[in-house]
Amino acid sequence: MKDTFATRDTLEVNGRKYAYASLAKLGERFDLKRLPYSMKILLENLLRHEDGVDVTSREIEAVATWDAAREPDTEIAFMPARVLLQDFTGVPCVVDLAAMRDAMKALGGDPTLINPLSPAELVIDHSVQVDVFGSEDALEKNVAIEFDRNQARYSFLRWGQKALSNFKVVPPRTGIVHQVNLEYLARVVMHTEIDGQAWAYPDTLFGTDSHTTMVNGLGVLGWGVGGIEAEAAMLGQPSSMLIPQVVGLKLSGRLPEGATATDLVLTVTQMLRKQGVVGKFVEFFGPGLQHLALADRATIGNMAPEYGATCGIFPVDQESLNYLRLSGRSDEQIQLVEAYAKAQGLWHDANSPEPAFSAVLELDLADVKPSMAGPKRPQDRVLLTDVQKNFHEVVGPLTANRRKGNGDVDRFANEGGASAIGNPSNAIGETGVLVEHNGQSFRIGDGSVVIAAITSCTNTSNPAVMLAAGLVAKKAAARGLKAKPWVKTSLAPGSKVVTDYLEQTGLLSELEKTGFYLVGYGCTTCIGNSGPLPVEVSKGIADGDLAVAAVLSGNRNFEGRVHAEVKMNYLASPPLVVAYALAGSLDVNLSTDSLGKDAQGKDVFLKDIWPSNKEISDLMASAVTSEMFKKNYADVFKGDERWNAIASPDGALYAWDEASTYIKNPPYFEGMTMELGTVEDIHAARCLGLFGDSITTDHISPAGSIKKDSPAGRFLISRGVQPIDFNSYGSRRGNDDVMVRGTFANIRIKNQMLDGVEGGFTRHIPSGEQLAIYDAAMKYKETGTPLVVIAGKEYGTGSSRDWAAKGTLLLGVKAVITESFERIHRSNLVGMGVLPLQFKAGESAKSLGLTGRESFDITGLDNGNAKEATVTATAEDGSKKQFSVHVMLLTPKEREFFRHGGILQYVLRQLAGRKAA
């Protein structure tokens, strides 16, 4: 390592000496006091990795002299200290590493060179589904089903645990990856031996889930990346990025009575989306920090993808140390964190200077009001008092197609929604669809809440809102209220610590009384693992073509994500999830309407059962202890009897099972040689899909259940898999044959090449035939026809799903042309060798009159060096339209990756070449 600026220094803590790259020494040459906290982390990273090639003194000086107002134009190389995986995204990562070992052997290199070079930790949390709910045995039954469904995947991960060095797996039934990271895996300050010397440096990470940013609340800089970028980081490759702008959000005051961290984060999300922070860092500061618990900070950091930022970070301060102590970290580690942060100028207190920011927003916490977000985007905040009004505004378009004829369902729609459903204060009347389930008869209609889920890392990591939910349940149960019989309720905590403190306070049994039984430790509903609705309820929804709702404590509510039969999804705090389960409908005003009647016939209102802030804080102080954390994380990598009983192969190379429909050697390296290719212009391409704005990775990437009449379903049936054993797309991410067939197959995606058709279909040109997107792509493949995808603004927002890029590549798509890209997805496309192109400002497919029926030539790429290219669209009558697009290969490193065919091919050639040398 180079040390151009002579910053190497020694820090002594507890009698042990640590080498470190001193920002104080660099501060003798540059004014670093004005730098935001996150920029100092980036600066230290560059100082420590200076090698004169990937990191030079020029990049270090560029960050040290950072201009807050300057548009990003300087590339730097960032190397995270560790990588964090969850199993949906982690399985394909490990599959790719196994495939790279095979490819390395074929290239004449040493397969065992393919290993994570920095700590890589995978938490199995995305596989559990809510198959069973509302009973004491729901957890055990769901876990048993999970292990049965995922034997092949778990066997493969156990192989990886044995064969790969520097790789650890947190087994199922432990917790949600981001909560486990916050409560246990995060170090805040790393320490390791480098060339015989103990070094201390900031804990930084890449995660293969966009909500990796949750750990930003603890002062740890990290963000979500695609699986392929994470793999490159594991293999020692720095990530190229532009020095970002940093937006500051100044917090003052404290949360008022009745407001929760969920209400706060929904407010912040709306503010920052309006400001526009895509591709930027967001940093929180100001006097309000002293009134914001660490768990609240983590809640805000978690939803950085929802407000569009790369990260949403808080500095290290006394509250950080308090949390480290509470969560059972060692005294030695806590002392190292404090000493290092203070030595590096990374410590925040009342005397800390206010940094310079690219823009500053201000929020008085006292102004936060109870809120929800929906019905399909997390930034669409709705005040709790306005939810009923919002429901009436959105339900009309959702039910317009069925307003024909007569009968109860149509009368129900014409009367304006579910005013009677689930609200005992109103006369029910003969409206809606009659359903008989579990010996009960009831009616459901538009706005009926059919899913109420306490789920997702965003909120289940926060004791305040979890205890609040328990207190609401306790007070409701005391008045004789419970969830309506049509509501599928679920409690899926982010770690076993949560159930410990709920049991300690007696609130777990109170939640059960209202219908909320423990169903598993995992993401469940928030990622679409909500499981099937009761058959009778599902039939009622279909018979009435009803627009029903889900209320969940998650961070994502995109169309088609939570459940295929649910058209409206609202994000809410855990106590509000309980409240809506009691009400059973969106067509109530919880601030004024009764939730039901008690045994004496008296109305019960939300205000009657809502706990005070003091009740919650007193309970937290007495019930949440460090012993709970220490006990639950003592043997976190060991797993239970089910995990340890799974058989798995041994050996450096994985023994692929050709019969497996879960794990398969992917085709990315077929025919690969050491010779570097060139970036050729694209000729006579056809459009696979023409899409509008806000196409998310949920629209693109296979997710949720697999339909038996879909291309993926037909494939599985051809391999002898029965529909009952299909499992989810997420669970089959290790098999490209399944995943490519589900790409662009979301039931809500709208291809503008078709008239009024929803779902994964397109029009094959020139035949004009309407086909499933996969079937059309294979038909184009037979004729050697390259493909393009065209879309509007914010293409690729949503979870960092690597299969949104992998599937795009395997369908034969060479280029994606949009009005704007989401950061992670654009990076993923580059990493897989798919060319991202962007329309010029003010231009779009609509303004250019593109129909998707044209033939497209993309020229002037100049072997990937061009900043602009020319697109010529030739219509069926021979007329041509020509326009320029931006080539979104933003850095020299990205252009190099693209010329290699992707990041993985680049890494392979580097390692194989090193071995050959």
N, C-alpha and C positions, 0 to 999 in steps of 0.2 A: 504493500500500500504506500502511496505517495503521501506527503504531508507538506504541500507547498506553503501553507500559511502557518506552519509550526504550531499546530493546535494540540498535539499529543500532551496529555497531562495524566496525573495519577490522583485518584480519589480513595481515601481510606475510610472504610465503614466497618465497624465491629472488628477491628484489628486486621481486616483483609484489604489489600490494595487492589484497585481496579484501574486499568488503563481506560482512558476515554478521550473522545475528540471534543476539546473544550470550546464551547461557544464564547465563554468569557475571554479566552485568548484571541479568538477571531474578532471579538468586540473591541479589541484594542486598535483594530484597523478599520472596522466598519461600525456604523451605528445600528446595533441590532435591537435596541430597546423598543424601537417602533415596529418591529416585526410581530405579526400575530403568532400565537402559540404554535399553530399548525405549520407555519412557514419555518419556524425554528426546528421543528422535527425534520422537515425535509432537508434543511441545511445541514444538520448533524449527519443525516444519512449520506449526503454527498461527501462530507468531510471524511467519514469513515471508509467510504468505498472509492476514494480518489485513486485512479489507476492510470490516468493519462490517456485512456482509450474511451471507455464508456463514461467515465466521469473525469472531467478535466478542471483545472483551476478556473476556466472561463465560466463553467456552469455554477461553480461555488460562488464566484463573485456576482453572477447574475441574481442568485437568490439573496445573497447578503445585501445587495443594493436594490432589492425588489421595489418596484414602483407600483403602488396600490392601484393607480388609475390606468395602468397600461394594459392593453389587450394582450392576452397570452400569445407569445410568438417565439419563446425560447424553450427548446427541448432540454429536459433533464432525464436522467436515468434513476429510477427509484427501485430499491431492493428491499422488499419487506423482510422482517425478521422471521416470520413464520407464515404458514398457510393454514386456513381453516376450511374444512369441507363438511357438507352434510351429505346424506347418503344418496339423495336423488341426483345431485350434481357430482357427488364424490365417486359413485360407482363408475360412471363413464370416465372420470379422471384416472382411476386405478385401471380400468380396462385399457385406456390409452397407454398407460405406463407399461402394462403387460404386453401390449402390441408393439410398443417401442423396443422392448427387450427382444422380441422376435425379429423385428426389423434390424436392430443393431447387430444381431447375430448374422443376418443375411448380408449386411454390409461389411462383415468381417471385423466388427468391433466387439467389445466386451459387454455382454448384456447386463452384468452387475453394475456397470457405470450408471445405469438408469435407476436412480434412487433420489428421493428428496434430499437435498443438501442442507436444508434448514427444516426445523420442526414442522411436520405436517400432521394435523390431528383431524380425524373424521368422527362426527357424531351421528349415529343412526337415529334420526328423529322424524323423517318424512314418510315412513312406510306404514305406520299404524293408521287404520281407518276406523271410523265410528260405525262399525257394523252392529254393535250391541249398545244400547243406552238405557237409562232409566231403571237400572237394577244394580244390586250390590255386586253381582258377578260380572258386570260389564267390562271392567279392567281385565280380569283374567281371561275372559272369552275373547276379547279383542286382541290381547297379546298372543293367545294360542293361534288365532286365525292369522295374525301377522307372521309368526314364525313359520306356519305351514305354507303360506303364500310365498315367502321370501327365502326358502331354504337355499336355492341356487345362488342368490345374491349374497346371502350371509356367509355361505361357504366360500365364495370368491373373496369376500372382504377378510375372512379369517386367513386365507392364503396370503393376501397382501400384508396383513399384520405380521405374518411370519417371514415372508420373503423380502419385504422392503425394509431397509433400515431407515431410522428417523421418521417412522410412520406409526401412529397410534390410533386405535379405534375405541370410541366410547360406545358400548353395546346398546341395544334397544332397551326400552323401558327405563331410561335414565333421565332424559329431559330434552329440551329444545336446544339446538346448537348454540344459539346466541345467548341464551340464558346460562348454559353450561360454560360458555366462554366468559361471560361477565362474572359468574360466581366462582369459577375455578381456573380456567385455562389462561386467562389474561394475566400477564406478569407486570404490566405497566413499565417496569424497567427490566430488561433482559440482562443476563450475565452468562458468559460462556468463555471457554478457553480458546484463544486464537494464537497459534504459534507459541504455545507454552505460557501465554500471558492471560490472566483473567481480564476480560473486558466487560464494561457496563455500557449499555446503550438503550435507547427507547424501544419499547415493545411496539412493533408495527406489524400489520398483517394484510394479506389479501384473503378474501373469503369467496367461496363459490356460491354465495347467496347474497343478494343485494342488501339484506338487512344486517350484514356484518357490521354496519355502522353503529349498531347498538352499543358496542364497546367504546365508541367515541365518548359516551357519557362518563367513562372512567379515565379519560385523558389519553386513550390509546388511539393512534391514527391508523385507520384501516378502512377499506371499502370493498364493495363487491366487484368481482371481475368474472369474466367468463372462465369456464373450466380450463380452456386451453391456455389462457394467460396465467392461470394459477399453476398449471403444470409446468409452464416455462419458468415461473418463479421457483417452484420446487426444484427445478433442474439447474438453478443458478443463473438464470437469465434475468437481467434487470428489465424493468418495464419502462418503456419510453412514455413520457408525458410532458405536456406543456406546463410551464410554471403557471399555476392557476391564479385567478383573482380570488380574494377572500372577502366574503360579505359578513359583516358583523351584525349580530342581533343583540341589542342592549336590553337586558331584562332589569326591571325595577319592581318594587313592591312584593306582595306575596299573594298566593291564590286565595280567593274569597271562600267563605262558607258555602259548601255544596258543590264546588268545582273540583274536578279531578285532573290528574296528569293526562288522562285521555282527552279531556276538553282542551287542555293546554296544547297538546301536540296537534290536535285538529286545527286549532287556531293558528299555530305556527306554520303548519302545512299550507293552509290557505294563504297566509301572508307571503310566504316565500315563493309559492307558485305564482302569485300575482307579481312579485318582484322580478322573477326570472333568474334562477340560480343554477340552471343546467350547466354542468361542466365546471362549476365553481365550488370552492370550499365555503362552508358556513361555520362561523365560530361564535359561541355565545359568551357574553361578558356582562359586566355591570353589577350593581349592588343586589339585584334580585337573586344572584347565584347563592348568596348565603341563606336564602329561604327555600332553596330547591334541593330536595334530597337526591342522593345519587341515583336511586331508582327512577325518579322523575326525569333526571338528565338522560338516563339510558333510554327511557321511553321516547324522548325527543330525538336522540341520536338514531334510534331504530328506524324512524320514518324518514330519514334523509332521502331515500329513493322516491318517496311519495312527494316530497317538496322539490325533488329534482336535483339535489346537490350531490356532489361526490362524497362529501362527509358532512356531519353536523357535530362539531367537536367542542368539548368543554376542557378547560385547563385543569391540571392537577392542583388540588388545594386540600385543606384540612378535611373536607367532606370526603374526598377520595380516600384518604388514610382511614377515616372512620369506617368506610365501607369495606376496605381491605381487611380491617380488623374484625368487623362483624362477620364477614364471609370466610373467616378462618385462615387467612393467609398468615404466614409465620412472622414473628416479630422481626427477624433478620431481613425478610423481604420488604416489610413496611419501612424499616429504617433505611434500607438502600433506596427505596423510591423517594423518600423525603430528602435524603442527602443529595441524591443525584439531581432531582428536580430543582432544588435550591442552588446547587452549584452551576447548573446550566441555564439559570434564568427561566426555567419552565414552571416555577411555582407561582401560584396566584393567591393574593390576599388583598386586603383593603388598600394597601399602599402600592399595589402594582400599577405601573403606568398603563394608560389606555393605548393599545396599539393603533396603528394606521390600518384602515380597511378600504377596500375598493368601493364599498357602499355601506351605509349604516342604517338599520331599521331599529325601531324602539317598540317595546311592548311592556306595558304595565300589567303585571300578573293579576292585579286586582280587577282588570277588565275582562278576564276570562269568564265565559258563561257556559253552563251545561250545553253540550252540543253532540251531534252525530254527523256522519258523513255518508252521502249516498245520493242516488241509488246505485251508482256504478263507478264512481271515482273517489279516491280518498281525499282529494282536495276540495270536493264539493261539500263544504261544511254547512250544516243546517242547525240553527238553534233548536234546542229541545222543544221549545214552545211553538216552533214552526214545522215540526216534522209532519204533523197531520196535514197541514196545508201543502207541504211539499209532496206528500203521497198523492193527494188529489191532482196535483199538477202533472205528475209523471204517469199516473195509472191510465189516464185517457188514451195516450198514444199506444200504450202496451196492450190495450183491450179493443182498439178501434176495429180490428179485423173481424171480431166476433159479434159485433153489435147488429145482428140480423135476427129475424124471426121473433120468437117470444119465449116465454117460459121463465122459470125462476132465475136461471143464470143471467138472461138478458135483462130481466127486471132489476136484478141485483146491480148489474153494470149501469143501467140507466138511472138508478137511484143514487149513484155517486160513490160506490165503493162499499167497504166492509164496515159501515158505521155500527152495525149490530154485532159483528163478529168479535168475540173475545172481550166485549165491554159490557159487563152486567148492568152498568148504569143506563144502558139504552135497551129499549124493547127489541128482542131479537127478530121476531117476525119470520115469515117463511121466505127467506132469501138465501142466496148462496147454493152450495151443493151439499146434499145430505151425505154424511159419511158415518159408517158404523165401524168402530175399531175398539178392540179390547173390551167389548161388552158395553160400550158407550155410543150414543148417537149424538152427533153434533153437525153443525154446518160450517163450511169454510168458504171463503170468497176472496175477492181481490183484496190484497193487503193483509190477509191472514199471515201471521208469523209462524212458519212451519219449521224453522230452524232457529234456535237460540243457543249460541255456542260461546262459552268462555274458553278462548283458544288464543294461540299465537304468542310469540315472544314479546310483542309490543307491550302487553299488559300483564301477562301472567308472571313476569319477573318483578312486578311492582307490588310489594306487600300492602301498600295503602289501598289500592283499588281491589285487590283480592279479598282483603279483610272487609272492605266496604260491601263487596258482593255478599260475603257471608253474613254480615249484619243485616243487610236488606232481606236476605232469605230468612234469617232468624225472626225478624219482626213480622215478616209476612206469614211465616208458619204459625207464629203465635196467634195471629188473627184468623187462621184457618185457610189461608190462600196457598195455592200451588199452581204450577204451570198448567196451561190449558191442554186438554188431551190431544190436540193436533200438533203440539209443538215438540219437535225433536230437540231435547235438551242434552247438553254435554259439558263436562268439565275436563279440560285437558291442560294441566299445569305444565309449566316449562321446566320444572325440576321437582325432585322429591322433597326438597326443602319446603315447598309450598304446602304440600299435604301435611308435612310435619306441623307447621304452625297453624294450619286450619284444624288439624286434630287437637292440637294443644289448647286451642281456644274453644273447642266444641263446635266450631262453625261448619266443619265438614258434614256432620250429621244434619245440621240445619239446612245446608244446601241440598242434601239428599231429600229432605222433607218436601222441598219445593220442586223436586224433579231433577236436580243437577247432581248426578252420580259421576264419580271418576271413571273416565272411559279410556285413558291412556296418557302417556307422557310423549307428546309430539305435537306437530303443527296442525294436524287434523283439518278442521273446517277451513282454516285460512288458506290452505293450498288446494282445496277441492277434495280432501279426503273426508268429506262429511258423511260418506256412506249413504245407503239407500234410505229414502223415506219409507214409513210404513206403507205397505201395498195399498191399503184402502185410501190413505191420504193421497198417495201418488195417483191413484185412479180418479179420485175426486178432482184433482188439479187438471188432469187430462180431459175428463168429461166436461168440465166447465171452462176449459182453456183459461184457467185463472192466472192472474198476475199475483203470485204469492211472494212472501218476503223472508229474508234471513236477517237476523240481527246478531252480530258477532263482534268480539273484542279484538279483532285482527287488524291488519294493516292494508289488506288488499280486498277490494270488492268489485273487480272488473267483471264485465259481462261474461256469463258462462263459467266463472271460476269456482264459485262456492258450490253450486249444484245445478245440473242441467235443467231442472224443472223450476228453478227459482229465478224470477226475473228482476227482483229488486233486492239489493244487498246493502245494509247499513252498518257502518262501523260505530261502535259504541263502547263505553266503559263497561267493565264487568258488572257493576251494580245495575246499570241500565239494561244489560242483557237479561238479568234476572227480572227486572221490572217488565220488560216486553214479553217475556215468557209468561208472566202472570196475566198480562193484558191480552196477549194472543193476537194482537192486531196492530197495524200501523195507524189505523183510523181511529186513534184516540189522542187526546191531548193530555199527556201525563202530568202537566202542571195544573190541570183543572178537573180532569175526568177521574172517576173512581176506577180502581183496579179490580174491584169486586166487593162483595159484602162478607162481613164476618159472621160468626155463629149467631150474633144478636141481630143480624140484618142491617148493621150499620155499614155505610160506605167506608172503604179503606182507600186512602189517597197516597200517592208516592211520598208526599211530604210527611205522612204519618210514619213511614217506615225507613226514611232516609237517615243514615247516621250523621252525627255531627263530626266535624274535623277532629275535635278533642276525643271523641269516642274512638276514632280510628287510630290517632296518634298514641293514645294511652295503651291500646291493645297491641300496637306494634312494639312499643317500648318493653312490654312485659312478655310478649310471645315469640318474637323473632330473635334467636340467639345464635352465637357463633358455633356453639356445640352442634346445632342442627346441620350447619354447613360441613363441619369437620367430619361428622358421622357419615353423611351421604356421599362425600367425595373421597373417603379414605381409600376405597378400592374401586375407583370409578372405571378403570379400564378392564376390570376382571370379568364383569358380567355374571349373569345367573346360570342356573343349571341348564336351561334351554340353550343359551349361547355356547356354553362350553361343551355341550354334547354334539354340536354340529361338526360333522366330518369335513375336512378340507384337504386338498392336495398339498404336497411339499415340492420343493425345488425352486431354482431361480427362474425357470420359465414356466408359465402357467400351462397346465394341461387342458386345452380347450375342449369342451364337450360339444361336438357337432350337433347333438340332439337338443341342446339347450335353447330355449326361447327367451332366456333372460340375459345370458352372457355370450357374446360372440366377438371374435377377432374382427375389428372394423377394417374397411378397405382403404383407409387413407394412405397406406404405405405400399400398396400393390405396385410393383414395377418400379419402385423408387431406386435411383442410382445416386452416386455421389456428384453427378453432373448437375450444375445449376441451370434451371430453365430461364426463359424470357417471358415478359408480359406482352402478349400479342393483342392486337386489336380484335374486336368482336364483330362478326359479320352474320347477317341474316338471322338474327335472334328473334324469337317469339316471346310474347308476354304471357307469363304463367298466371299472373294475377294483377289486376289494377284496383288498388285500394285507396280509401280515403284517409282522414286524419286519425291519429291516436290508435294505430294498429300496434297492439302490445305484444310482448313475447308470449302472453297467454293465448293470443290469437294465432301466433305462428308456431310455437312449440307444442308438441303433443303433451297434453295434460288431462288429468281426470280419468274418467272411465272410458273403456274401449267398447264401442258399439259393434255388435256381431255382424251387421251388414256394412261396416266400414272396410276400407282396404286392409287395415291392420287386423280387424276382426276376422276377415276372410282368410288372411294369411295364417293366423293362429289356428283357426279351425282346420286349415289344410295341413297343419303340423300336429294335429291330434289334440289340440287344447280345446276343452269345452268352455262355452261362454261363462259359466260359473267360476272358472279358474283363470279368466282373463287378467285379473288384477288391474292395476292402473298403468297408464303410460309412464308415470314417474317411476314405478317399480321396474319397468322394462327398459330404462335408459341405457342399459349395457348391451342392448341388441339393436343394431342399426336397421335390420330388416323390419322390425316393428316400428321404430321411431320415424323412419323416413316416410312410412305410410300414413303416419299421423300428423305430419308437418302441414301447416295451413289447414287443418281439418276441424278447427274450432266451430262449434255449432252456431256461433253468433257472428262469425266473420262474414263480411259482405264484399264480394268481388263485383266491381262495377262493370265487368264485362258481361254480367248476367243481369236480367231484369227482375228485381224483387226476390232474388233467391238468397237465402242465408245458408251458411255452412261451407265446407271445404270443396267447392266445385269451381270449375272454370269452363271456358269455351275453347275447344281445340280448333286451331286455325291451320289450314284453310278449310277443314271439313265442316266447321260450325257445330260440331257435336258437343253437347254438355256432358262433361265427365268429372269424376272425382279428380282433384288436383294431382294426386299421385298417379292415377291411371293416365291422365293427359301427359304428365311428365315422362312416363315410360314410353308413351307413343312417340313423343318428340325424340326421346333417346334413340329409338329404333332408326330414325332418319338422320341422326347426328345433328339435331337442331339445338343450338345453345338457347338458353332462356334468360329472360330478365323479369324482375318484379318492379312495379311502379307503385308509389304510394305518396301520401301527403305529409303532413307535419307530425312530429314526435313519433317517428317510426321506431318501434322496438322498445318503448317504455315498458316498465314492469320488471318482473324478476329476472335475474341474470341467468337466463336459461341458455346454456351452451348449445342445446339441440335446436334452438331457433336458428342458429348459424350452421350447425352441422347438417340439419335436415335440409336447409336451403341449398347447401353445396351438393348433397347427395341426390337432390331432385334434378340437378343439372343447371341450376341458376348460376350464371357467370357474373351478373351485376345486379345491384339493387339501386334504383333511382328514386329519391325521395325529396320532399321539401326540407325536411330536417330529420336527424337521427338522434336517438337516445345514445348517450356516451358508451355504455357497456356493450350494447348490441353492435354498434358500429365497429368497436374494437374486436368483438367476436367474429364479425364477418371478415375483417382483415386477417385475423388469426387462422381462419379456415380457407383463405384464398378466394373469397368472394369479394368483388370490387364494389365498394360503396361510392355512389355518385350522388351529387346534390344539385337540384335545379338552381339556377340563378335567382336572386332575390326578386320576388314579384312574379316569378313564373311557376307554373304547375302543370300537371297533366291536363287539368281543365282549361287553363288559359291558353295552352298550346293546342287544344282540341284533340288530344290523344284519346283513342277509344280502346286501345289494347289489341286491336285487330291488325295493327301494322307489323311490318318487318323492321327490325332495328339494327343499324350499324353504329358501333361505337369506335371512333378512330382518334388518332393522335395521342395515344397513351404513352408513347415514348419509353417503353420498357418500365413503366411505372413511375417515371420521373415527372410526368406532366402534372401541372396544377389544374389544368382544364382539359376537357376532351370535347369532341364534337359528336353529337348524336343525330343520326339521320333516320327519320321514321318514314317508311314508304307505305302508303295506304294501298288498299286492295285495287284501287283504280290506277295505281302507278304514280300518283301525286306524292310529292315529298315535302316534309317539314324538317328543317335543320335548326338545332339549337345547341348552345354550349352548356356544359355542366361542370361543376367543381369535382375534381378527383379527391376523394376524402381519405387519401393516404397522407396523414398529417405530419409524420416525422420520417427522418431517414431510416430509422430502425423499422418502422412499419413498412416502408417501401422494400427494405431488405427481406423482411418476413414474407411479403407478398411474392417477391420474385422466387423465393424458395418453395412457394406453394402453401405456406402457412408456418406458424410458429413451431409446430412439432417437427416438421421436416427440417427447419433451420437448426433446431437443437440437435437432432439426430446427426446431421452432417457435421456439426461442430464437434460433437463427442466422438463420432466415428473417425473423423479426420485427426483428432487429437490422439486417438488410439493408434491409428496407422502411422502417425508421425513418430 
